[in-house]
Amino acid sequence: MVFGKLRPVGSRVPKPEPSSTMLPWEGKYLHEFTRSGTDALSLAVRLAMADRADVESPEVLIPAYGCPDLVAAVVAQGATPVVVDLADQQTPRMDTESVAAAITSNTVAVIAVDFLGIPERLDALSAICQANNLLLIEDSAQCFPPESVETGVADLVILSFGRGKPINLMGGGALLIRKDHHSRFSPVVSRYSVLPLKIDFFWYLKRFLFNLMLSRVSYVCMEKLPFLHLGETRLHFLGEVHRLDLPKRLVSAGVSEFYSRPVWQRVYDRKLSFLDDCGWVRLHAFCDAQENGAKPRLRYALLAPNGPMRDQIISGLNKAGIAANSFYGRALPDIDGVAECLGGTGSCIAADEFASRLLTLPCHDGVSERDINITVGRFSADLDSTGNYSPPSTG
């Protein structure tokens, strides 16, 4: 019997460092800390609209598979999100030809999402944006450091410091503005009020309780509380956007904590490589090969051969105490309340297929090699039950 469950995501909140250090993006970008990553993204949309003040009905292009917060951030500024299908059924990246085709005289920006640490094709999207006088926004809420930190290719970059993000500070976000844009955008940013954040006794108490709730027993208990809506993908409309007086030394601590984590995707890749011959796709394998899997990942992502096999594996892993899941579960237009907010919705065949096959595994600091062996064993048992596969060794 399993008395606890490994949470799907969520790192521990660090203590602030005694003093701040240079943040990874400060070479090419200046930052504005915000109340959340969604606030940061919405502020980025506002800057794109300000850059094209002549556009009366602004539109923003977003991927057809993603978090509904993308929609909330765009709608909050009075703009219309337009979804673009994925390049194919085995990638989270937007189809660049469809991006170019979706651009109209009302388009002001393209939001490129770094999906679970897999960066978008920013160079290709940047070329499209430059040719059409659009801003390129890199949404790196699920990826750290952002791809643009080294290249400066995106005009604006989004970070999130909420639960379940690469850097967890119990909330907050950051809008990174490329230095050549900052003087132009600063008057717009300054119109948004700043909320205080005190690192006091109550903050430390909240941190203690939050970290305590990351235990396996706590997660099982929280799953049984329906009002928490754990694991549900829902559209939450955004209210007023705020900046946040987030201490830089706390962000520095979060960055340090991120780089200290184990890179479990290397172990997953080694022990699950047999899936390549079983019709599965290891989404991170092609990305990590370029950097030797050096950076920790938020989750480990796989595509099953089909939806029923994906669902069978998820069910078995959860019964074994491993909180695997299907992430968002559906393409954006199919999430309740989203379709009514979209404009120019075309076919999302690739996104629908991608959503039906995606499975994610925990990749955080609470994972152990024993958990990965249990996971491998569950895959082996379910695949072998079909009579087509021989279980590999978990050693």
Order of alpha helices (4+ residues) and beta strands (2+ residues): beta-alpha-beta-alpha-beta-alpha-beta-alpha-beta-alpha-beta-beta-alpha-beta-alpha-alpha-beta-alpha-alpha-beta-alpha-beta-alpha-alpha-beta-alpha
